[in-house]
């Protein structure tokens, strides 16, 4: 059920309210970091260290934990980046949802 609000919302609360409303009316819109981890282990672990329990890779790509702590890291920008082809990366043909899940997983490693 959607309720209308007829008052003013102070400061940044309007953005927060809009985000909550979008999440509430768009089931499945939130990225799934758990699914992103599964994707990372399947597609990325040969070149990147994708999890703490992984010890070895075949490539020289940075570990996901390092990527997540890069100044200015933005999961949305990373998800968009992952949708396009890149010379040193295999074409994974990720869906938008999968790219978001993978980016959410990488972002979760910053903690």
N, C-alpha and C positions, 0 to 999 in steps of 0.2 A: 504494500500500500504506500503510495506517495502522498506526502503531506505538503501543502504549500505554506511557505513562511512569508508573513506580511510585514516583518519588521526589519530594521537595519542590523547588520552583523558587523561588530567592531573589528577593525584591523584585518589581520591575516586569517581570522576565523572563517571568512567567506570562502577562502581557498580550501581550508580544511573541511568545511561543510560540504563543498562541492565534491571533494575527493571521496568523502564518506558516502555521499549520495550515489556517485558513479559506481563505487564498489558494491553498494547495496543493490543497485538495479542491474548490475552487469555481473552475474555469477560467473566465476571462472576468469574474471579479468585480472585478478592478482597473480603475479608470477609465482611459480612453485619451485623453490630452491632445491627441494628434495629430488624432484624430477630433473632439475638442472644438474645435480650431482651425477645422476645415472647417465645423462647425456655426456657429461665431461669424462666420465670413466670409459665410456664406449668410444667417443670420437676424439678426445683430446689427450688422453694419457700417454700416447706413444711419443708425444713431443713436449708436453707440459707436465709438471708435477701438479696434479689436480686435487690431491688430498694428503693429509698428514701421514697416512699409512703407506703412501707410495714412495718408493726409494729410488727408482731409476727411470730414465727416459732415453729415447734414441735421438732426441733433438736438442737444440740449444735454446729453445723457447723459454721465456720466463715462467716461473711457477705462478699458479693462479693466486696464491696468497700475496705475492709481490704485486701482481696486477691490481688486486683489490685495494692495496694501500698506496697506490699511485696518487699523488696530489691531483685533485680535480676528478677522481674516478666518478663516473656517472653510469649507472646500470642501463639507463635508457639509451644513451649514446653507444654503449658497448653492444647492446642488443641490435641496434640498427647496423652497426659495423659488421656484426656476425652474419647478417643477411646477404651481404655482397661477397663476391669471389675475391680471394686474395692470393697472390702468387705463391706464398710459402705455406698456405694452408689448403687442405683438401676441400673440395666442394661438398659440404655436408648437406646442402639443400634443406636447411632448417626452416621450419614454419616460423611465423612471428611469435607464436606462443612458446615454441622451443627455444628460440633465441632469447626471449625474455626470461625463461626459466634458467637457462644457462648463465645469463648475466646476473640474475638474482643469486644464484649459487656462488658465483665468483665474488659478488659483493658481500655475501655472508661471511667470507673468509677473512675480512678485515677486522673482525672482532677478536 
